[in-house]
Amino acid sequence: MKKLIFILCITATLISCSTKVQQPNIVFVFADQWRAASMGYLGNKDVKTPNLDQLASEGVYFTNTVSTSPVCTPYRAMLLTGQYPLKTGMFMNDIRLNPASNSFAKLFKQEGYNTAYIGKWHLDGNGRSAYIPKERRQGFDYWKVLECTHSYNNSTYWGTDDKLHNWDGYDAEAQTKDAIAYIEEQSKSDKPFTLMLSWGPPHAPYATAPKEFQDLYENVDIQLRQNVPEKLAEKTKAILKGYYAHCSALDSYIKQLQDAIKRSNIEDNTIFVFTSDHGDMINSHGETKKQRIYEESVKVPFIVKYPALLGKEGKKSDFLLNTLDILPTLLGMSGASIPENLDGENITEVILGKKEDDRKASLVACIQPFGQWNRSRGGKEFRGIVTKTHTYAKDLNGEWLLFDNIADPYQLNNLIGNPDYNSISKNLEALLAEQLNSLDDAFLTGPTYVKKWGHQVDSTGTVPYKW
């Protein structure tokens, strides 16, 4: 049976009251490698995302959402556990999250929820196509998952029946249809549900979206970000056409999900989230992929819609939301118990305007460079912060980057060493130290942490994987 929860509300005269509401359902949808700069509602005039634009007009959309460690496995581990990577050891791809973790689905099951996960997992470290047994599924009961694949038109998954199956056609579309079937079935139940839908696109390969979405960009003159080198302009335009085709395909599935929720008469009492694990450089600054602290890598979209609590009119928030805030906030919005050992903050009252936004910075970290940004490709350990006006980072040698993101939105001018910014640099360094101290991060070398957690890496510092 669905429980009733109590939400505390504060009136203008500081008189408190409590309102009974039904436990909300949660539909959490996230894409892989979708940067905030590639959203219509955030100002991109080329990408076609009408349904996400509509979702933003009905929910709360954040303009300063930061991926705390902008790469797949570390993000996903933080999403599920609410803990910083140095506390879980999950700071590289292709390693296993401790099966005993007190994570997302387990916490919601304690509150009486049914739990489901569909799509990309990337938290088991047992081979990218390998079977993941029930005891390593982190409490998710309904299960249609593969560790990792980017073969979007020839994709498999392990089902709740412990058998290997094929997704029909473009996997994100098939996964969405399955999610819709789950939503419709669960809407008939007396129990609330949580569903995580994890899409592989728009991560490369870029030119593999369904043809109808590729055709949307065939004759479009793509506008490039001003930090893309001229010599890479034509190559980048071609990449973006494929990237945007994936984005538009996923956007169309957002409408299908929203329509299903409305048909099932659960819209008001469903928390619907859309976001991404990290961004994609796509040749900005001449760089590719993720792990960097540049805007294209670290800034992601985040929209939350929950009419029963947040109303039905869209709101814009510049709060410095980070990955660690997601779990405590979803627990808080649901009236659920929040473990004391989480590293983020329940920002529900900030969203509702009942608590002052006093956050000054969000942390970004690369604990061990690996894979697509290993040391031979310029990768390095860093710790940095993003504020509403600046980006600041240190590497193991000291101050590394400082950007004024208002005067220089494409981060073309590194201000480290500029005497006009000495006081700003000192203030940001103090903010960074405060963040690291709060998380017990001593900022040691990557190999130090690799050794501590017993990860087996190759000569590039990367955990090898097998298909």
Salt bridges, closest charged atoms under 4 A:
ASP32 OD2 - ARG76 NH2 3.92
ASP32 OD2 - LYS120 NZ 2.46
ASP32 OD1 - HIS278 NE2 3.42
GLU58 OE1 - LYS305 NZ 2.88
ASP94 OD1 - HIS122 NE2 3.22
ASP94 OD2 - ARG128 NH2 2.87
ASP124 OD1 - ARG96 NE 3.53
ASP124 OD1 - ARG136 NE 2.68
ASP141 OD1 - LYS109 NZ 3.11
ASP161 OD2 - HIS165 NE2 2.94
ASP162 OD2 - LYS134 NZ 2.84
ASP162 OD1 - ARG137 NH2 2.74
ASP178 OD1 - LYS144 NZ 2.67
GLU184 OE2 - ARG263 NH2 2.63
GLU185 OE1 - LYS188 NZ 3.92
ASP215 OD2 - LYS211 NZ 2.90
ASP221 OD1 - LYS237 NZ 3.28
GLU234 OE2 - LYS237 NZ 3.99
ASP259 OD2 - LYS255 NZ 2.78
GLU267 OE2 - LYS305 NZ 2.69
ASP268 OD1 - LYS312 NZ 3.68
ASP277 OD2 - ARG76 NH2 3.26
ASP277 OD2 - HIS278 NE2 3.39
GLU287 OE1 - ARG292 NH2 2.85
GLU295 OE1 - LYS299 NZ 3.38
GLU296 OE2 - ARG225 NE 2.80
ASP318 OD1 - LYS388 NZ 3.27
ASP325 OD2 - ARG359 NH1 2.43
ASP343 OD1 - LYS87 NZ 2.59
GLU345 OE2 - LYS355 NZ 3.14
GLU345 OE1 - ARG359 NH2 2.99
ASP357 OD2 - LYS388 NZ 2.69
GLU381 OE2 - ARG375 NH2 2.76
ASP395 OD2 - LYS380 NZ 2.82
GLU429 OE2 - LYS394 NZ 2.89
ASP441 OD2 - ARG383 NE 2.61
